[in-house]
Amino acid sequence: MSEYEPEYEKAMRPEDITRLFVERSNAGDAAGVAALYEQDAVLAYPPGGRTVGREAIRALWEKVLAGRPHFEPEQPLPTLLSGDIALTSTPPGDGAGARAQVVRRQSDGSWLRVLDQPEFVHPSDRPAAPTA
């Protein structure tokens, strides 16, 4: 982190990331949202696509947050923990599917997202693969 980047509250439990995501998103802080991800994290967004790396995730969230969406906290489902890796998830407020994230404990004891699947796309909703 450079001297010009703000110091963000760290997620000291895997479940903290969801709360911090909602707070930072509602504040319009794309850099703060991106700080919840490891440098090489993969975000499955937009639906059916992938955004790779913290900088690309920040750029994506700048576009998303420019519309000033409002996020409501979602009650987390039980976290699955195995050493320094955890699977966190929440059911979306509309009751459609689930959201899931793989997070990893960092050397300072905090947690960051490695893989993020904010929306599951039903296989029938995906574009058809080209045929040869």
N, C-alpha and C positions, 0 to 999 in steps of 0.2 A: 504494500500500500504506500503510495507516495505521500509526501507531506501535504499535498493539496487535496487529498481524498478524505472525506469525513470518517470518523471512527464510528462504526455502527455497533449496536448491541448485538452480541453473539447469541446464537441458539445453543444453550447449554444442555438441552434435552432435544431429542429428535422432534418432539411435538411442538416445540417452540417455533419451528420454522413456519408453520402455517399461520400462527398469530402474527409473526413479524412480516410475513408476506402480505397479509391483509392490511396491517398498519401502513406499510410502506407504499403499497399500491394505492390505497385511499389518499395518501399524501402526495401522490403523483411522482414518487421517487424511484425512477427506473434504475438508477445506479444502486440504490439500496436494495431493490428486488434482486438485481444481478449479483449483489454481494452475498446472497444466500446460496449461491451455486459455486461448485469447484470450477477452476479455470477451464477444464475440458468437459464440463457437464453437457449432457444432451437433454434437450427439452423437446418433447413430441408435440410441437405447436408451430405453425397452425395445424389444425386437424388434418391428419394424413401426411404431415410433413415433419421435418426435424430442424431444430435450431441448435447449432453446436458451438460451444465455447461461451464463456462469461461475457465477452465483448458483444458477440452476436445476440445473446440473450438480452443484454442491456439495450441494444439498438431496437430489438423487437418490442420490448416493454415501453420504450419511449414512444413508439407509434401507437401501441395499445392504450397507454395511459394518456395520450394527447386528447382522447375523447372523454376523459374524466369518468371512466366507469366507476361504479361503487361496488365493493366486495363486502359481503357479509361473512362473519366468522362461521366456519362449519365445524361441528363436533367431530374430533378425530376418532377413527376406529382404533382398536387396540394395536399398538406398535409391535411388530415382530423384530426381535433383536438377536443378532448373532455376532458377538464380539464387537468390532468397530463398524459393523454394517447394520442398518436398520431399514425396514420397510414401513413407511407411514402411509396412511390413506384417510380419505374423508368421503362421505357420501355427499354429492352436491345437493343444494337446497331444493332443486326441482325433482329430486328422487330418481333421476335418470343415471344409472350406472354408478361409477365411483371415480375418484382421483387417486393416483398412487405415485409415491416417490421413494427412490432408494437414496438414503443419506449415509454419509460416512463421517465417523469421528475424526477430527483433526488433531494434530499434535498438541494443541493447547486445550483439548477437551471439548471444544465446540463441535457443532455438527453442520455440514453443508450438503446440499443436494448434489447427487451425481447423475441420477436419471429422474426425469419428471414426466409423468403421463397425466396432464391435467384433464384430458377428455379422451374417453375411449371411443373409437370410431367402430361402429358395427361393420363387419366385413361386407355386408350388402351395400353400405354407404360409401365404400371406397371406389375410386375410379377403376374401371376395368383395365387389366394389364393388356398391353399391346400384343397382338398375335402375329406370329411370323408367317 
